[in-house]
Structure formats: structure tokens, C-alpha cells
Amino acid sequence: MSRKLNSPIQTQMAVSLLKSPLTGEFHEFNKMGMKPPVGRRRVFVQTETGCVLGLELDRSDNAHTVKRKLQVALNFPTEESSLTFGDLVLNNDLTSVRNDSPLLLTRNNFHRSSSTPCLSPMRADLQQGRDETSSIEILGNSVCSSFVRQMAKDITKALKRGIDPVAVNSGLGGVYFFKNIRGDSVAIVKPTDEEPFAPNNPKGFVGKALGQPGLKRSVRVGETGYREVAAYLLDKDGFANVPPTALVKISHSIFNVNNGVKGSKRMEKVLVSKIASLQQFISHDYDASEHGTSSFPVSAVHRIGILDVRILNTDRHSGNLLVRKLDGVGMFGQVELIPIDHGLCLPETLEDPYFEWIHWPQASIPFSEDELKYIANLDPFEDCEMLRRELPMVREASLRVLVLCTILLKEAAAYGLCLAEIGEMMTREVRAGDEEPSEIEVVCLEARSLIGEKEAESPRSDLGGDVEFQFDLDCEENITSPLGFTLGNARCHLSKKEVNEIAIPEKMGAVSKLSMSLKSTLLGEKSQKYQKHPGARAESGYASSGHRSAEEQIPASTSFVKLSDMSEEEWKIFLEKYQELLYPAFAKRKAITLGQNLRQRLGTSCQF
């Protein structure tokens, strides 16, 4: 092994296309929009430290030949490394990998220390000097609009004229404004390896490799950019006004590269290629935190809320709702809302969302006919197929969350619930710093228990009496409750008899009884008290943390329901039970709302 690999200065280098170790030839394509030769594809391999390598694949290439090429380029053995494409571990066949797809190379069973060398290319294996490929290349068969493609061309022209981007100092991750030839900001670029806790984060929030749990434990480091694009693709017909967004490979010397895993910045500036989200910059007058929310249009709040519910947005705070005046008058004239920052949507498990709008008066107004029609036409399964085509790196667990939340939205809207009521059903209660499962999570727990009961009664089972079944709850701590639940990175065991005691399907008591049972259990103490949202307040909360480990900086989080471990057949049965149990849950929520309204009318001055 080369001793240079141990030098932190070699951590990340500017990378273009690799010279093929097998053919000795260097192939350029996709320059000026050219397609690769028939039978050949290009992929971008990103190491766990953020290094990006463009690699040309022949028709005969498989995962093993790709690893051998990477081994030569990285000067490091890759036999024990995993090459992944979203959920898919590429053991041999590469037919599922499309042209311009981003792959991730990680080492198995690897515990990093400050002296551990990173997977990084050696200087001799790189094409030095200016990246000969386009400065911005849209990855995959993105359905991004012609506007996005034109925006990429405008930025490329500006870069060639020496108009450099500008780094944004605020926030937790690396963010850059890219400009056009007039010097106007036209796009926001967020490199995936500069996210909070990612290897090349410029703000000091480092300590995680790509693919590990991130700011939200159900959203992995390096995958928020995919979610930014997914939110745009799911915002059909611009219903919620999400700005055009695409996944790109982009090269510039402004991007941050840290020296080693401790996160110190390197002073030397070199051309660096990154995988990033690129979103249209929207000129605006202020954000929602600087404006009276009562003047926001009801339709705008509803449309953004509908999107947030579908994608289970865990970070919808006022700072990522831009406000643009339409009539040019004062603070209370006609305004338009633009939602941004969707990197913490579509988590891999049901999470506690953060909906800033949940207590706004607009959220309690019933949906309009147009909104109900839009909701009724949503098809979560069609949406999943679209994301599998356009963003195949999005994990199946996140797609299942999309399905659950869209079904909830459709059924709740048809039942007559308003946006605020739907948001309340999805939001967890916090008592004495401990989170309790939301109403929807309780419904999911009940649906999972019914799957187990069905399996226990199946003719395939030879067991009788108190048949035990189990399901995963992917939590952070292991705590056993009086009901026999083991909450943690373990399994929950319930006998058929115990399930019958807490499960009363087809009755309104089904959800409420299970809810009361769960609320009597120990759901685990959190290492930190719950904060209303991790994004807006995290900056001040983490600013004083210096260079503590990522484990210390990430707030504790609990997952009550895991979706990814179900087989396709179990998932189908689960969805059937889930939809059946929603209606008593809706009735309960309506009763709660009625009681709250009654108390408000009576006031608090009455003495009995």
C-alpha cells in the first residue's frame, strides 16, 4: 500500500473520468450532451468519505471488475468493500444500474479512527488540471424540466467567464449560490458529502461516513439531496410550488474538502467534483418567521401541508417557507409561499414530523373542492414507480412511508378531516421529555399485531395454543414494558392471547385501547429533551458543540414502527389492516377536536 494514502492531504481530490485500468484508454463522452457508445454506461462512484470517481462501464463489466478498477484508482484493496445502489447491494450483476447513476463504495465492518486512511484516489490516477467534462451534468434520466437544463447551461457559461459561486455561511451544511452571466444568483447547490455530519462538512459538524444515520437517524448521511429531488418530483403540476430541483455532478474549487476525518479544513484549493442537489434560487422578500402568518393564503398553506403530509416532512419550520410579495405593498399584502429544504422528508421509518403550520388558523379550515379533487387523484403506488424510475437510489423503506402517508391523507380528507387534524394524528405527544407514539403509529402497531395474529392462525403453522409472533421495532434503546414489549434494537414478542387482550378490530376501541396500553409502557428515556424541530433551532444548539462526535451531537430518536422488514405479502396484508383501522382512529380524532372546541367555547373562567 502506498504510504501516501495515510496522508490526510490525499483525502479528497478533484476527479474526472478514470483511465480504465483494464483497457488503458481514457474515454470522454457526455461532453456537449453526447451519449456514451452503445453498450457502455458511465457511473459516478462515491466513496464513504465523499470522493467522486467517474467510471466508464463496458457491457461485460460486473461488480467485481468495477471494484478492481476502483482498487487501482484508490490504491487500496476493495475486496471487502460493498458497492451499493440505494437498497441494492451489487454483488455481481449491474443491469439495474442506469447511465449516470451514483453508486456508493463502503468498507464492511469498518471502524474509523483518526489514523485510518480514507478511500481516496491517488494523484497519479487522476486527470489533473481543469475537469474536461461539463461543469454541471444532470444525473440519470431525470424528468427535470427544460428550465433546469437551461439553468445548468447558464451557470456553466457564467463559470467559464470567471463568475464564481458564493458559499452560504448560515445553516449546518455546505450550501452555495451559483450565478448567471449577469451575476444574479440562479441556483442553490448542496453537495451530498457536505451535509451535517458528512466527511466534508464545512461547518465542523463531522464524524459520520456516507450511508450512516444522520441528523435524523432515519435519514442517512449523504441522502438528503435525493430527497430534495424527490419532493420536487412528487409535487405534481407545481401544486405546492416546490422550486425545480435536480441531482447533478458538479465541479468547482469552492467546494469544501476536509483534511482527514477530524474535519479540519484544507487551505489548498483544488478543483473538486461533487454529487449534489441543484435547486432554482427563488428571489423573495422574507421567510415565514419574519411575516405575520395570519395573512398567508389558505390555499398556499393547504397545498404545502398536503405535500408535507405525503412526504412526512420532519423539518417544516418557518425558516424554509419563503414569502414573496405579489402586489408590492407592505407586510400584509398579497403574498406567495415557496417551500424549500426537503432533505429531511421521506424517512426510512415513521418519524415524528414537524409541521410549523399545524396551529395556523388556515390549517383548521376545511379543504376546498379543488384540493379534495387533487388529493383524491393521488396514487401512492404510481408515485413509487415514478421514483423507482427517476431516483432508484431512494430506499424501499422510504417509499413505504410515502404510501402510508398518502393513504392517510386520502382517507382522512374523504372522511372530512382538516389539515390540522391530519397533522395532529401524525404528531407524537411529548410528556416529561419522553415521546409517545402518534395516533398513526398506534394504528400501525395494531396492524402489525394483526398480521402476526393472522400468521399464528394460518394452516401453515403447526403451533397451537399461545402462539408467539414477533416484529421489529427499530429503536435506540432496549427497554421491556409490562406488556412484554421490548423496545429497542430487538424484537417485540406478544402471544396470541395478549394480542387479543389489546386488539379489538372493527370497533372504535381498537385504537384507543391499544393507545392507552402503549401509553402505560416505558417507551424509553431520551438522552435529550424533545425539541420542536431539528433544523431551525439546531444551528444555535449545535454551534457550541465544537467538534464533538456525531453520536453526541445527534438528538436521540425513537422508532416505534419498522416497515422495511415486511415481505411483499405481509406489506399487502398490513396495508389492508391499516386502512380498516384508520376509520375508528378518524372518529376518535373528530371526538377530540369536538371536545377541544367545546372547551374553548366554555372558556376557562367558569368555576364549578
ZINOR-V459955 format. One record per pair of residues at least 6 apart in sequence whose C-alpha atoms are under 8 Angstrom apart, sorted by the first residue. I is the first residue (numbers start at 1). GAP is how many residues later the second one is. D is the distance in Angstrom with one decimal. If there is no record, write none. Layout:
((I/GAP/D) (I/GAP/D))
This chain:
((1/74/6.7) (1/75/6.7) (2/73/6.9) (4/6/7.1) (4/118/7.8) (5/6/8.0) (5/70/7.7) (5/112/6.0) (5/113/7.3) (5/115/7.4) (5/117/7.4) (6/109/7.5) (6/110/7.2) (6/111/4.9) (6/112/7.7) (7/110/7.5) (8/109/7.7) (8/251/5.0) (8/252/4.6) (9/250/5.7) (9/251/7.3) (9/257/7.6) (10/110/6.7) (10/111/7.6) (10/112/7.1) (10/113/8.0) (10/249/7.9) (11/38/7.8) (11/40/7.9) (11/107/6.1) (11/108/7.5) (11/109/5.5) (11/246/7.8) (11/247/7.4) (11/248/6.3) (11/249/5.9) (12/37/7.8) (12/38/7.4) (12/39/5.5) (12/108/6.0) (12/109/7.5) (12/245/6.2) (12/246/7.7) (12/260/7.9) (13/38/7.1) (13/107/7.5) (13/108/7.0) (13/110/7.8) (13/257/7.3) (13/258/7.5) (13/259/6.2) (14/112/7.8) (14/114/7.7) (14/117/7.9) (14/256/6.5) (14/257/5.0) (14/258/3.9) (14/259/5.6) (15/36/7.8) (15/37/6.3) (15/38/5.7) (15/39/7.2) (15/111/6.3) (15/112/6.9) (15/116/7.5) (15/257/6.5) (15/258/5.8) (16/37/6.5) (16/38/5.8) (16/110/7.2) (16/111/6.3) (16/115/5.9) (16/116/7.4) (16/117/7.2) (16/257/7.3) (17/9/7.6) (17/10/7.8) (17/11/7.6) (17/36/6.5) (17/37/4.4) (17/38/5.7) (17/39/7.5) (17/109/7.9) (17/110/7.4) (18/8/7.0) (18/35/6.9) (18/36/6.1) (18/37/5.7) (18/38/7.7) (18/55/7.4) (18/107/7.1) (18/108/6.6) (18/109/7.4) (19/6/6.0) (19/7/4.7) (19/8/7.6) (19/106/7.3) (19/107/7.8) (20/6/6.3) (20/35/7.9) (20/36/7.6) (20/49/6.9) (21/48/5.8) (21/51/6.9) (22/47/7.3) (27/29/7.6) (28/105/7.7) (29/6/6.4) (29/7/5.6) (30/6/6.3) (30/103/7.6) (31/102/5.8) (31/103/6.2) (32/102/7.3) (36/6/7.4) (39/19/6.5) (39/20/5.2) (40/16/7.0) (40/17/5.5) (40/18/4.8) (40/19/5.9) (41/15/5.9) (41/16/5.1) (41/17/6.8) (41/57/7.2) (41/58/4.8) (41/59/7.2) (42/12/6.9) (42/13/5.6) (42/14/4.4) (42/15/5.8) (42/57/5.3) (42/58/5.3) (42/59/7.5) (43/11/5.9) (43/12/5.4) (43/13/6.5) (43/14/7.4) (43/55/7.8) (43/56/6.1) (43/57/4.7) (43/58/5.0) (43/59/6.0) (43/60/7.1) (44/8/6.4) (44/9/5.5) (44/10/4.4) (44/11/6.1) (44/56/6.5) (44/57/6.2) (44/58/4.7) (44/59/6.1) (45/7/5.7) (45/8/5.1) (45/9/6.3) (45/10/7.2) (45/57/5.8) (45/58/4.7) (45/59/5.7) (45/60/6.7) (46/6/4.5) (46/7/6.4) (46/56/7.0) (46/57/6.0) (46/58/4.9) (46/59/6.1) (47/57/5.8) (47/58/4.8) (47/59/6.3) (47/72/6.2) (47/73/7.5) (47/163/7.7) (48/56/6.9) (48/57/6.2) (48/58/5.4) (48/71/7.3) (48/161/5.2) (48/162/4.7) (48/163/7.3) (49/69/6.6) (49/70/6.7) (49/71/7.8) (49/144/7.4) (49/149/7.8) (49/150/5.4) (49/151/7.5) (49/160/5.9) (49/161/6.5) (50/142/7.7) (50/143/5.0) (50/148/8.0) (50/149/6.6) (50/150/7.1) (50/160/7.1) (50/224/7.8) (51/68/7.7) (51/69/6.3) (51/70/7.9) (51/222/7.9) (51/223/7.6) (52/221/6.3) (52/222/6.2) (52/223/7.3) (57/9/7.8) (61/33/7.6) (62/30/5.2) (62/31/5.5) (62/32/5.7) (63/20/7.3) (63/27/6.0) (63/28/5.8) (63/29/4.6) (63/30/6.5) (63/31/6.7) (64/27/7.6) (64/28/6.4) (67/11/6.0) (67/12/7.1) (67/16/8.0) (68/10/7.2) (70/8/7.4) (71/6/5.5) (71/7/5.6) (72/53/7.9) (73/48/5.4) (73/49/6.5) (73/52/5.4) (73/53/7.8) (74/45/6.3) (74/46/5.4) (74/47/4.1) (74/48/5.9) (74/51/7.9) (75/46/7.0) (75/47/6.7) (76/43/7.1) (78/29/7.6) (80/27/6.2) (80/28/6.1) (81/24/6.6) (81/25/5.4) (81/26/4.1) (81/27/5.5) (82/7/6.9) (82/8/7.5) (82/22/7.9) (82/23/5.7) (82/24/5.3) (82/25/6.0) (82/26/6.6) (83/6/6.0) (83/7/5.5) (83/8/7.5) (83/20/6.8) (83/21/5.7) (83/22/4.7) (83/23/6.7) (84/6/5.6) (84/19/5.8) (84/20/5.3) (84/21/6.6) (85/12/7.6) (85/17/7.3) (85/18/5.2) (85/19/6.6) (85/307/7.7) (85/308/5.7) (86/17/7.9) (86/306/6.7) (86/307/3.8) (86/308/5.8) (86/309/5.6) (87/306/7.0) (87/307/7.7) (87/308/5.4) (87/309/7.0) (98/42/6.9) (99/41/6.1) (100/39/5.1) (100/40/5.0) (101/38/6.3) (101/39/5.5) (102/37/7.8) (102/173/7.9) (113/148/7.8) (114/146/7.2) (114/147/6.0) (114/148/6.6) (117/143/7.9) (118/142/7.4) (129/142/7.6) (130/141/6.8) (131/120/7.2) (131/140/7.4) (134/22/7.6) (135/21/6.0) (135/114/7.9) (135/115/5.4) (135/116/5.2) (135/117/7.5) (136/16/6.2) (136/17/7.9) (136/20/6.8) (136/112/6.5) (136/113/5.8) (136/114/4.5) (136/115/6.8) (137/15/7.8) (137/111/5.4) (137/112/5.2) (137/113/6.5) (138/11/7.8) (138/108/6.8) (138/109/6.0) (138/110/4.4) (138/111/6.5) (139/107/8.0) (139/108/5.8) (139/109/5.2) (139/110/6.7) (140/250/7.1) (140/251/7.9) (141/249/6.1) (142/104/7.2) (142/105/8.0) (142/248/5.6) (142/249/7.8) (143/90/7.9) (143/247/7.0) (144/100/7.2) (144/101/7.0) (144/102/6.2) (145/99/7.3) (147/97/7.9) (148/96/6.5) (148/97/7.2) (148/98/7.4) (148/132/7.6) (151/35/7.3) (151/36/7.8) (151/129/7.9) (154/26/5.5) (154/27/7.1) (155/23/6.6) (155/24/5.9) (155/25/5.2) (155/26/7.5) (155/31/7.9) (157/23/7.4) (157/24/6.7) (158/6/7.6) (158/21/6.7) (158/22/5.1) (158/23/4.5) (158/25/7.9) (161/20/7.4) (163/16/7.1) (163/17/7.7) (163/18/7.0) (163/20/6.9) (164/14/7.2) (164/15/7.3) (165/11/6.4) (165/12/5.4) (165/13/4.5) (165/14/6.2) (165/89/7.4) (166/10/5.5) (166/11/5.2) (166/12/6.7) (166/88/8.0) (167/7/7.5) (167/8/6.0) (167/9/4.4) (167/10/6.4) (167/87/7.7) (168/6/7.3) (168/7/5.4) (168/8/5.6) (168/9/7.1) (171/368/6.3) (172/23/7.4) (172/24/5.7) (172/31/6.3) (172/33/7.3) (172/367/6.3) (173/17/7.8) (173/21/5.7) (173/22/4.6) (173/23/5.1) (173/28/6.0) (173/29/6.8) (173/30/6.6) (173/32/8.0) (174/16/6.0) (174/17/6.7) (174/20/5.0) (174/21/6.3) (174/27/6.2) (174/28/5.9) (174/29/7.5) (174/82/7.7) (175/13/6.8) (175/14/5.8) (175/15/4.9) (175/16/7.4) (176/12/5.6) (176/13/5.2) (176/14/6.6) (177/8/5.9) (177/9/7.3) (177/10/5.8) (177/11/4.9) (177/12/6.5) (177/104/7.9) (178/7/5.6) (178/8/6.1) (178/9/5.2) (178/10/6.3) (178/11/7.2) (179/6/4.3) (179/7/5.3) (179/8/6.8) (180/6/6.4) (185/96/6.5) (186/94/5.9) (186/95/4.9) (186/96/7.6) (187/91/6.4) (187/92/5.4) (187/93/4.4) (187/94/4.4) (188/89/8.0) (188/90/5.7) (188/91/5.2) (188/92/6.3) (188/93/5.7) (189/87/6.3) (189/88/5.7) (189/89/4.6) (189/90/6.6) (190/35/7.1) (190/86/5.2) (190/87/5.3) (190/88/6.8) (191/34/7.6) (191/83/6.0) (191/84/5.7) (191/85/4.0) (191/86/6.5) (192/6/7.8) (192/29/7.8) (192/30/4.6) (192/31/6.7) (192/32/7.1) (192/33/6.1) (192/82/7.5) (192/83/6.0) (192/84/5.3) (192/85/7.5) (193/6/6.1) (193/7/5.6) (193/8/6.8) (193/17/7.2) (193/28/7.9) (193/29/5.7) (193/81/7.7) (193/82/7.8) (194/6/4.8) (194/7/4.0) (194/8/6.6) (194/28/7.9) (194/62/7.4) (195/6/5.8) (195/26/6.9) (195/27/6.5) (195/29/7.8) (196/9/5.5) (196/10/6.7) (196/18/7.2) (196/19/6.6) (196/25/7.6) (197/8/4.8) (197/9/3.8) (197/10/5.5) (197/11/5.3) (197/12/8.0) (197/17/6.7) (197/18/7.5) (197/24/7.0) (197/353/6.2) (198/7/7.4) (198/8/5.4) (198/9/6.8) (198/10/5.5) (198/11/6.1) (198/12/6.3) (198/23/6.0) (198/24/6.8) (199/7/5.7) (199/8/6.6) (199/9/6.3) (199/10/6.2) (199/11/7.5) (199/59/7.2) (199/62/6.4) (199/64/6.9) (200/6/7.3) (200/56/6.1) (200/57/5.2) (200/58/5.2) (200/63/6.8) (201/55/7.2) (201/56/8.0) (201/57/7.6) (201/62/7.3) (202/54/6.0) (202/55/7.8) (202/56/7.6) (202/61/7.8) (202/63/7.3) (204/59/6.2) (204/60/7.6) (204/342/7.0) (204/343/6.1) (205/58/7.9) (205/342/6.7) (205/345/7.2) (206/55/7.6) (206/56/7.1) (206/57/6.0) (206/341/7.4) (206/343/7.4) (206/344/6.3) (207/54/6.7) (207/55/7.0) (207/56/7.8) (207/342/5.8) (207/343/5.1) (208/6/7.7) (208/13/7.3) (208/342/6.5) (209/12/7.1) (210/10/7.3) (210/11/5.0) (210/12/5.3) (211/9/5.2) (211/10/5.2) (211/11/6.3) (211/12/7.5) (212/8/5.2) (212/9/5.5) (213/6/6.1) (213/7/4.4) (213/8/5.9) (214/6/4.9) (214/7/4.7) (214/340/7.4) (215/6/7.7) (215/319/7.8) (215/339/5.8) (215/340/7.7) (216/128/7.3) (216/338/7.5) (216/339/7.9) (216/341/7.7) (217/340/6.9) (218/129/5.1) (218/130/5.1) (218/131/6.1) (218/133/7.8) (219/125/6.7) (219/127/8.0) (219/128/5.4) (219/129/6.6) (223/120/7.8) (224/118/7.7) (224/119/4.1) (224/120/6.3) (225/22/7.1) (225/51/6.3) (225/52/5.0) (225/118/6.1) (226/21/7.0) (226/51/7.2) (226/117/7.5) (226/165/7.2) (226/167/7.7) (226/168/6.9) (227/115/6.3) (227/116/5.1) (227/117/7.2) (227/118/6.4) (227/119/6.9) (227/167/7.8) (228/17/7.0) (228/49/6.9) (228/113/6.8) (228/114/4.9) (228/115/5.1) (229/16/5.3) (229/17/5.5) (229/18/6.6) (229/48/7.0) (230/157/7.1) (230/161/7.4) (231/11/7.5) (231/80/7.4) (231/111/6.5) (231/114/7.9) (232/10/5.7) (232/11/6.9) (232/12/6.3) (232/13/6.1) (233/154/7.9) (234/149/7.1) (235/6/7.5) (235/7/6.7) (235/72/7.0) (239/64/6.4) (240/60/7.1) (240/63/4.9) (240/64/5.0) (240/66/8.0) (240/67/6.7) (240/98/7.7) (240/99/7.4) (241/63/7.9) (241/96/7.6) (241/97/5.7) (241/98/6.7) (242/96/6.3) (242/97/5.6) (242/98/6.5) (243/36/6.5) (243/37/5.7) (243/38/7.7) (243/39/7.5) (243/95/7.5) (243/96/7.8) (243/97/7.3) (244/35/5.8) (244/36/5.7) (245/32/6.9) (245/33/5.6) (245/34/4.3) (245/35/6.6) (246/31/5.8) (246/32/5.3) (246/33/6.6) (247/28/7.3) (247/29/5.9) (247/30/4.7) (247/31/6.2) (248/27/5.8) (248/28/5.4) (248/29/6.1) (248/30/6.6) (249/24/6.7) (249/25/5.6) (249/26/4.6) (249/27/6.3) (250/23/5.6) (250/24/5.4) (250/25/6.4) (250/26/7.1) (251/20/6.5) (251/21/5.4) (251/22/4.2) (251/23/6.2) (252/18/7.9) (252/19/5.1) (252/20/5.4) (252/21/6.6) (253/16/5.8) (253/17/5.1) (253/18/4.2) (253/19/5.6) (254/15/7.3) (254/17/7.8) (255/17/6.5) (256/9/7.5) (257/8/6.5) (257/9/6.4) (258/6/5.4) (258/7/4.6) (258/8/5.6) (259/6/5.9) (259/7/5.6) (262/285/7.9) (283/41/7.6) (284/38/6.4) (284/39/5.8) (284/40/4.6) (284/41/7.6) (285/37/7.8) (285/38/6.0) (285/39/5.2) (285/40/6.6) (286/36/6.2) (286/37/5.4) (286/38/7.0) (287/31/6.6) (287/32/5.7) (287/33/7.0) (287/34/5.6) (287/35/4.3) (287/36/5.1) (288/30/4.8) (288/31/6.2) (288/32/7.7) (288/33/5.5) (288/34/6.2) (288/35/6.2) (289/29/5.0) (289/30/6.0) (291/40/6.8) (292/39/7.7) (292/40/7.6) (293/67/7.3) (294/66/7.3) (294/67/7.1) (294/68/7.7) (295/37/6.1) (295/38/7.8) (296/39/6.8) (296/40/7.8) (296/41/7.8) (297/38/7.4) (297/39/7.8) (297/65/7.8) (298/64/5.1) (298/65/7.6) (298/67/7.9) (300/36/7.3) (300/37/6.3) (301/36/7.9) (301/56/7.2) (301/61/6.6) (301/62/7.0) (302/60/7.4) (302/61/6.6) (302/65/7.4) (302/117/7.0) (303/68/7.7) (304/35/7.0) (305/50/7.8) (305/52/7.3) (305/114/6.9) (306/103/7.6) (306/113/7.5) (308/8/7.5) (308/37/8.0) (308/47/7.6) (309/96/6.3) (309/97/7.3) (309/100/6.9) (309/113/8.0) (309/114/7.2) (310/92/6.0) (310/95/5.1) (310/96/4.8) (310/99/7.0) (311/34/5.6) (311/35/5.1) (311/90/7.6) (311/91/5.6) (311/94/7.0) (311/95/7.9) (312/33/5.6) (312/34/5.8) (312/35/7.4) (312/39/7.7) (312/41/6.1) (312/89/7.6) (312/90/7.4) (312/93/6.8) (313/29/7.1) (313/31/6.3) (313/32/4.3) (313/33/6.8) (313/40/5.7) (313/41/6.7) (313/42/7.4) (314/30/5.8) (314/31/5.9) (314/37/7.2) (314/38/6.5) (314/39/3.9) (314/40/4.7) (314/41/7.4) (314/219/7.4) (315/27/7.6) (315/29/6.2) (315/30/7.5) (315/38/6.9) (315/39/5.2) (315/40/7.1) (315/218/6.1) (315/219/6.8) (315/220/6.2) (316/38/5.6) (316/39/5.1) (316/40/5.7) (317/37/7.1) (317/38/6.6) (317/39/4.9) (317/216/7.3) (317/218/7.7) (317/219/6.7) (318/38/6.3) (319/217/6.7) (320/19/6.0) (320/20/5.3) (320/21/6.0) (321/16/6.3) (321/17/5.6) (321/18/4.7) (321/19/6.4) (322/15/5.6) (322/16/4.9) (322/17/6.3) (322/18/7.5) (323/12/6.4) (323/13/5.7) (323/14/4.9) (323/15/6.5) (324/11/5.5) (324/12/5.2) (324/13/6.6) (324/14/7.9) (325/8/7.0) (325/9/6.1) (325/10/4.4) (325/11/6.4) (326/7/7.6) (326/8/5.5) (326/9/5.3) (326/10/6.7) (327/6/6.4) (327/7/5.8) (327/8/7.6) (346/52/5.2) (346/53/7.4) (346/55/6.5) (346/56/6.6) (347/50/7.8) (347/51/5.5) (347/54/7.2) (348/47/7.5) (348/49/4.8) (348/50/4.5) (348/53/6.9) (348/216/7.8) (349/48/6.8) (349/49/7.1) (349/52/6.7) (349/210/6.7) (349/212/6.7) (349/213/5.7) (349/214/6.5) (349/215/8.0) (350/51/6.6) (350/91/7.3) (350/209/6.7) (350/210/7.6) (350/211/6.4) (350/212/7.4) (351/207/7.9) (351/208/6.6) (352/74/7.1) (352/75/5.6) (352/76/5.9) (352/86/7.7) (353/73/7.0) (353/74/6.0) (354/73/7.6) (354/178/6.9) (354/179/5.8) (355/68/7.2) (357/6/6.6) (357/63/7.9) (358/61/7.6) (358/62/5.1) (358/65/6.2) (358/66/7.4) (359/61/6.9) (363/55/6.9) (363/56/5.1) (363/57/4.9) (364/54/5.8) (364/55/6.3) (364/56/5.3) (364/57/7.5) (365/53/6.5) (365/54/7.7) (366/50/7.8) (366/51/7.4) (366/52/5.1) (366/53/7.4) (367/46/7.7) (367/51/6.4) (367/52/7.5) (372/41/6.9) (372/42/7.6) (375/34/7.4) (375/35/5.8) (375/38/7.6) (376/34/6.0) (376/38/7.9) (378/28/7.6) (378/32/7.7) (379/27/7.9) (380/22/6.9) (380/23/5.1) (380/26/6.0) (380/27/7.3) (381/22/6.8) (384/15/6.0) (384/18/7.8) (384/19/7.8) (387/7/7.3) (388/6/7.3) (396/168/7.1) (397/166/6.2) (397/167/4.9) (400/163/7.0) (400/164/7.7) (401/162/7.8) (404/171/7.8) (407/172/7.8) (408/174/7.6) (409/13/7.2) (411/171/7.9) (412/6/8.0) (412/10/6.9) (412/174/6.9) (415/171/7.5) (417/169/7.7) (417/173/7.5) (421/168/7.1) (421/169/7.9) (421/172/7.7) (425/13/6.2) (425/14/5.1) (425/15/6.0) (425/164/7.3) (426/12/5.6) (426/13/6.3) (426/14/5.6) (426/15/7.6) (427/11/5.4) (427/12/7.6) (428/7/6.3) (428/8/5.8) (428/9/5.5) (428/10/4.3) (428/11/7.6) (429/6/5.9) (429/7/5.5) (429/8/7.2) (429/9/6.8) (430/6/6.3) (430/100/7.2) (433/92/7.6) (433/93/7.0) (433/95/7.6) (433/96/4.8) (433/97/5.8) (434/89/7.3) (434/90/7.0) (434/91/5.9) (434/92/6.3) (434/95/7.4) (434/96/7.4) (435/88/7.3) (435/95/7.7) (435/123/7.7) (436/83/6.7) (436/87/6.9) (437/81/8.0) (437/123/6.7) (439/76/7.6) (439/146/7.3) (441/119/7.0) (441/120/6.7) (442/69/6.8) (442/72/7.1) (442/73/6.1) (443/68/6.3) (443/135/6.6) (443/138/6.3) (443/139/6.9) (443/142/7.5) (444/117/7.0) (444/134/6.3) (445/115/7.9) (445/116/6.6) (446/57/6.8) (446/65/7.3) (446/68/7.3) (447/127/5.8) (447/128/8.0) (447/130/5.3) (447/131/5.4) (447/134/7.5) (448/23/7.5) (448/126/6.4) (449/50/6.8) (449/54/7.9) (450/53/7.9) (450/127/7.4) (451/119/7.0) (451/122/6.9) (451/123/6.5) (452/17/5.5) (452/18/7.0) (452/19/8.0) (453/16/7.5) (453/43/6.2) (453/46/7.5) (455/6/7.4) (456/7/7.7) (456/11/6.0) (456/12/7.5) (456/13/7.1) (456/40/7.4) (466/29/5.6) (466/30/5.5) (466/31/6.2) (467/28/5.6) (467/29/5.5) (468/25/6.6) (468/26/5.8) (468/27/4.4) (468/28/6.3) (469/24/6.1) (469/25/6.1) (469/26/6.6) (469/27/7.8) (470/21/6.2) (470/22/5.5) (470/23/5.0) (470/24/6.7) (471/20/5.7) (471/21/5.8) (471/22/7.4) (472/17/7.9) (472/18/6.6) (472/19/4.9) (472/20/6.5) (472/89/7.3) (472/90/6.0) (472/93/7.3) (473/14/6.5) (473/15/6.4) (473/16/6.8) (473/17/6.9) (473/18/6.3) (473/19/7.1) (473/86/6.5) (473/87/5.5) (473/88/5.3) (473/89/5.4) (474/13/7.9) (474/14/6.0) (474/15/5.3) (474/16/7.3) (474/84/7.7) (474/85/5.5) (474/86/6.8) (474/87/6.9) (474/88/5.9) (475/12/6.3) (475/13/4.2) (475/14/5.4) (475/82/7.6) (475/83/5.1) (475/84/4.8) (475/85/6.6) (476/12/5.4) (476/13/6.3) (476/80/7.5) (476/81/6.9) (476/82/6.0) (476/83/7.7) (477/10/6.6) (477/11/4.4) (477/12/6.7) (477/47/6.7) (478/8/6.3) (478/9/5.2) (478/10/3.9) (478/11/6.4) (478/12/7.2) (478/46/7.8) (479/6/7.9) (479/7/5.5) (479/8/5.1) (479/9/6.4) (479/43/7.1) (479/44/7.2) (479/45/6.3) (480/6/4.3) (480/7/6.2) (480/42/7.4) (481/6/7.7) (481/40/5.1) (481/41/5.5) (481/42/7.7) (482/39/6.3) (483/34/8.0) (483/38/7.3) (484/8/7.2) (484/9/6.4) (484/10/6.6) (485/7/4.9) (485/8/6.2) (485/9/7.3) (486/6/5.0) (486/7/7.3) (487/36/6.9) (487/37/7.6) (487/73/7.8) (502/8/7.4) (502/11/6.4) (502/12/5.5) (502/15/7.4) (503/7/5.6) (503/8/7.9) (503/10/7.7) (503/11/6.7) (504/6/4.3) (504/7/7.9) (505/76/7.1) (506/74/7.5) (506/75/7.3) (506/78/7.8) (507/77/6.8) (508/76/4.6) (508/77/7.2) (508/79/7.6) (508/80/7.5) (509/75/7.7) (510/71/7.8) (510/74/7.6) (511/70/7.4) (511/73/7.0) (511/74/6.3) (512/73/7.9) (512/76/7.8) (526/30/5.8) (526/31/7.4) (527/28/7.4) (527/29/5.9) (528/27/6.4) (528/28/6.5) (542/11/6.9) (545/8/7.4))
